[in-house]
């Protein structure tokens, strides 16, 4: 059984990590060039976003063949080499399994479209009602989630883009096909799987939703547990680490999916904490984040998940989210300090931390200024939707600049002059250039070296790995703070989320400072400086 509390996952968005052949698109050989950099950071597992053949409508989340490598990323030999070379440096590989839907270019879907009823049963083909789609549900990328196929006089379901057709997991053959894919990659030495939007796989009732956009009919459906248990029993085991991406779920459900007794998943990603800058639940708004909501969510999830025996994936960044430093920190006045403070949050909580490419060098948002710079299908759709809703060009661009997924997808900044590709990158560089990886490596006080120290600390601290979480200073409007307590050790973590000083009313006489994001220590002071983070240990 792997000890999840000792794992630290690094997420690579292959398209933007390192281009080895000058075509402007990152690739597997590019990743190979940086394995030493990753190993010296101290991470134990590398999660790669999809690298399978795909029309790239949704950057690889529209898979047309699950057991091959898209030539734009390299070859199967490159992948095998990557697995071996990572393993030699003590890192495992985790692949992304997009099993809620396939690309409409997948051979199963092509056969279904050509009239093969066997394959039509792999998907949800349904008759419309009175000239309307089967239900009024909306796609997560905007518009109806049903696409009409005139030749069949039927609609098919796509919860995401219309080129991402949902698979019907009720069909046992579909489940068998998916297990074969897992076995294939295990045979190659892959040791982890990330399951894309996995709590959407059980669609029980196709009814119009008069209260919302359909989510409640397909989120955390009745069969999700049973399907996950079957996948695990037939195609996985204790040596494999799995993480499920959960859309709009609850603590109870996540704890259930990840409680080891239930034999479903190792851990789960949830997103409530990344919705604290939505206005009335609407992502596409230009709003500051609500700190108290964020802190209450951290506290609630950590305490309740532990009580229910579950395990969380800890993250503030991924390929679908704006950069945390621009979002919850200050990328103009306190870039390094706030990036380090946020690193302390991710790396000292209960769960398995995930670091997203570039986070460890303090990469900010893209700060794009024109729609021509965006590539993401969701952002491009919402550009039109927001304008249709009456927003001006300037307002629309300002909302996209805050919320677009492309914020996380700009090329990794390896050196002062970029260093991602010898050619024209598929997406522009972030407009705000902060220290590159090279500059980070040279500076002992850099964000990179702070991540390294946090990782070392985590690896040697039983309380950070396994301790109980006890929230403190719960009403403080500026500081997020907690104790991590286990029989042999007690840790206190204090994080000031603002650019102003924060007084702290705590007796820390018995504690000594382990790590702080300010070079000049002031461990006894009852005042946290702007974005200051302190990690202390109770003296024995
Ligand atoms: C997940 C992925 C996202 C993708 C979507 C549809 O949320 O992380 O990038 O667009 O699923 O597959």
Boltz pocket constraint, residues with backbone or C-beta under 6 A from the ligand:
constraints:
  - pocket:
      binder: B
      contacts: [[A, 58], [A, 61], [A, 62], [A, 98], [A, 160], [A, 196], [A, 197], [A, 245], [A, 319], [A, 320]]
      max_distance: 6.0
